[in-house]
Amino acid sequence: MKYALALAVLFAVPAHAQDFGATGGRTFSVDLGVGAALRPTYPGAEDAEVAPWIIWRDAGFGPVGTAPAQGFSIAPSFGTVGKRESSDDAALTGLDDIDRAYELGLRVSYGAGPVTAYGSVRRGFEGHEGITGEVGAKYRTELSDRVTLWSGAEVVYGNDDFNNTYFGVTPAESVTSGLPASAPGGGLNEAAITFEARYAINDTTAVLGEVRYGKLIGDAGDSPVVQEEYQPSLRLGVTRRFSFGF
């Protein structure tokens, strides 16, 4: 219910309210929206669940409704990791529960024509207190003035705290779960390919879909907690572009 309310409030804003004082100076624009995601129940799970998707996308300086700016840009980066409870799966019996994590950091990107390379770094709170992020690139294809496709690839990394939280097994957990103790170090934990599509309803509102096919790698892929190395996900949502003039 609360996500439906957020959607109603977000898209009830009149169109003229999206240009917050842009009068010839620089304009910071961002796509904000909500949707739903079909994703693994927890990192390494073989079962999937439907979860809310809070969308923050294409943040940067430029006019409303345009593609991301060329050259370097920097913007906030947000992320969440769902909670993991031992009751979620028989394979988790004896492991400690993990609260939902909220992540805050920065994203740097460089656009050159249809190609955008990016890197992000975020610090976690509550569920984990580690450092994580992604490095990747996307290729943009304009099929029409309304339909845009992106294909891309990325790798995900985590420091010791992050990887140990989701892929480690402490000696105490080993006793209660029967799984071998494991302490993965920091480094890459996933590689993924992504396919995204955006359909512009008008200059500011769009329907966004994404298919992501990831594979856990390194110590994460070898973790005794992991039931399935391949981690596909599907997301669908609606966004609206907001701009703030400076």
C-alpha positions in Angstrom: 0.0 0.0 0.0 2.7 2.5 0.9 4.5 2.0 -2.5 1.2 2.5 -4.3 0.8 5.8 -2.4 4.3 6.9 -3.3 3.5 6.2 -6.9 0.3 8.2 -6.8 2.0 11.2 -5.1 5.0 11.1 -7.5 2.9 11.1 -10.7 0.2 13.4 -9.4 2.7 16.3 -9.5 1.8 18.7 -12.3 4.1 18.7 -15.3 5.1 22.4 -14.9 6.4 21.6 -11.3 9.2 19.5 -12.7 11.4 22.4 -13.8 12.5 23.9 -10.5 13.7 27.4 -11.4 15.7 26.5 -14.5 16.3 29.9 -16.1 19.4 29.4 -18.3 21.9 28.1 -15.7 22.8 24.5 -15.2 20.0 22.0 -14.6 20.3 18.8 -12.5 17.9 16.2 -13.8 17.0 12.7 -12.5 14.5 10.0 -13.3 12.6 9.0 -10.2 10.0 6.2 -10.0 8.7 3.0 -8.5 8.1 -0.5 -9.7 8.4 -4.1 -8.9 11.4 -6.5 -9.1 11.4 -10.3 -9.4 14.8 -11.3 -7.8 16.5 -14.0 -5.8 15.2 -14.2 -2.2 18.8 -13.5 -0.9 22.2 -13.3 -2.5 22.9 -16.9 -3.7 19.3 -18.1 -3.4 17.7 -20.4 -5.9 14.2 -19.2 -5.1 12.8 -15.8 -6.2 10.5 -13.2 -4.7 8.7 -10.0 -5.8 10.0 -6.9 -4.1 9.5 -3.1 -4.6 11.8 -1.3 -6.9 12.7 2.3 -6.1 14.1 3.9 -9.2 16.8 6.6 -9.2 18.3 6.8 -12.7 20.2 9.0 -15.2 21.1 11.6 -12.7 23.2 14.4 -14.1 23.3 17.9 -15.5 21.4 18.6 -18.7 18.0 19.7 -20.0 14.8 17.8 -19.2 14.1 14.8 -21.4 17.6 14.5 -22.9 20.0 11.6 -22.8 22.7 11.5 -20.0 25.3 14.2 -20.5 28.5 13.4 -22.4 31.8 13.5 -20.7 32.3 13.0 -16.9 29.4 13.3 -14.5 29.0 12.5 -10.8 25.8 11.8 -8.9 24.6 10.1 -5.7 24.2 6.3 -5.7 21.7 4.4 -3.6 21.1 0.7 -3.1 19.3 -1.8 -0.9 19.9 -5.5 0.0 16.8 -7.3 1.3 16.9 -9.0 4.7 17.8 -12.6 5.0 16.2 -14.8 7.7 17.0 -18.4 8.5 13.3 -19.2 8.0 13.4 -18.1 4.4 15.0 -21.3 3.3 15.9 -24.7 4.9 19.5 -24.1 3.5 19.8 -21.2 5.9 18.9 -23.1 9.1 21.5 -22.3 11.8 22.7 -19.1 10.1 22.3 -15.7 11.7 19.6 -13.4 10.3 20.6 -10.3 8.4 18.5 -7.1 8.5 17.7 -5.1 5.4 20.6 -3.0 4.3 20.6 0.5 2.9 23.5 1.8 0.9 24.6 5.4 0.1 27.5 6.5 -2.0 28.6 8.1 -5.3 28.5 7.1 -9.0 30.9 8.5 -11.6 30.2 8.0 -15.3 31.7 9.0 -18.6 29.5 9.3 -21.7 31.0 9.1 -25.2 28.3 8.9 -27.9 26.1 5.9 -27.3 28.6 4.4 -24.8 28.5 5.2 -21.1 31.1 3.7 -18.7 30.4 4.0 -14.9 31.7 3.1 -11.5 30.0 3.4 -8.1 30.9 3.0 -4.5 28.5 2.7 -1.6 28.7 2.2 2.2 26.1 0.0 3.8 24.0 0.6 6.9 22.0 -1.7 9.2 22.1 -5.1 7.4 25.8 -4.7 6.5 28.4 -2.0 7.1 30.7 -2.9 4.3 31.7 -1.2 1.0 30.2 -2.3 -2.3 29.6 -1.0 -5.8 29.8 -1.8 -9.5 32.0 -1.1 -12.5 30.5 -1.5 -16.0 29.5 0.0 -19.4 26.3 0.3 -21.4 25.6 0.8 -25.1 22.5 2.9 -26.0 20.4 2.2 -29.1 17.7 4.7 -30.1 15.0 2.6 -31.9 12.7 5.6 -32.2 11.9 8.9 -30.6 10.1 6.9 -27.9 12.0 3.6 -27.5 15.5 3.4 -26.2 17.5 0.2 -25.5 20.6 -0.4 -23.4 22.8 -3.4 -23.4 25.6 -3.7 -20.9 27.9 -5.6 -18.6 29.2 -5.0 -15.1 31.1 -6.5 -12.3 30.1 -6.1 -8.6 32.6 -5.9 -5.8 32.5 -5.9 -2.0 35.1 -5.5 0.8 35.7 -8.0 3.5 32.8 -6.8 5.6 30.3 -7.0 2.7 31.4 -10.4 1.4 31.6 -11.9 4.9 28.1 -10.7 5.7 26.4 -12.4 2.8 28.7 -15.2 1.8 30.6 -16.1 5.0 30.0 -18.7 7.7 31.4 -18.0 11.1 32.7 -20.9 13.3 29.6 -20.5 15.5 27.3 -20.7 12.5 29.2 -23.7 11.2 28.3 -25.6 14.5 24.6 -24.7 14.3 24.2 -25.0 10.6 26.5 -27.9 9.7 28.0 -25.8 6.9 31.8 -25.5 6.7 33.3 -22.2 8.1 34.1 -19.7 5.4 35.6 -16.2 5.5 35.7 -14.8 1.9 37.9 -11.8 1.4 37.2 -8.6 -0.4 37.0 -8.5 -4.2 34.7 -9.2 -7.1 31.6 -11.2 -6.2 29.4 -11.1 -9.3 29.6 -10.5 -13.1 26.4 -9.7 -15.0 25.0 -8.7 -18.3 22.0 -6.4 -18.5 19.3 -5.4 -21.0 17.2 -2.4 -20.5 14.3 -0.8 -22.4 12.6 2.6 -21.9 9.4 3.7 -23.6 8.7 7.4 -23.3 5.0 8.1 -22.7 5.8 11.8 -23.1 8.8 14.1 -22.5 9.0 13.4 -18.8 7.2 10.1 -18.1 8.4 6.6 -19.2 7.9 2.9 -18.6 11.2 1.2 -17.8 12.1 -2.5 -17.9 15.3 -4.4 -17.1 16.5 -8.0 -17.4 19.7 -8.8 -15.5 21.6 -12.1 -15.6 24.3 -12.3 -13.0 26.7 -15.0 -11.9 28.4 -15.1 -8.5 32.1 -15.5 -8.9 35.3 -15.8 -6.8 34.9 -16.6 -3.1 31.2 -15.6 -3.3 30.5 -18.3 -5.9 32.3 -20.9 -3.8 30.5 -20.0 -0.6 28.6 -22.8 1.2 25.7 -20.4 1.6 25.1 -20.1 -2.1 22.5 -22.5 -3.5 22.6 -21.1 -7.1 25.5 -19.2 -8.7 23.3 -17.8 -11.5 21.2 -14.9 -10.2 18.7 -13.6 -12.8 16.3 -10.7 -12.1 13.5 -8.9 -13.8 12.3 -5.3 -13.1 9.5 -3.2 -14.4 8.5 0.4 -13.3 7.4 3.9 -14.2 9.6 6.9 -14.0 9.2 10.7 -14.2 12.0 13.1 -14.9 12.6 16.0 -12.5 14.9 18.9 -12.9 16.4 21.4 -10.5 17.8 24.7 -11.9 20.9 26.4 -10.5 
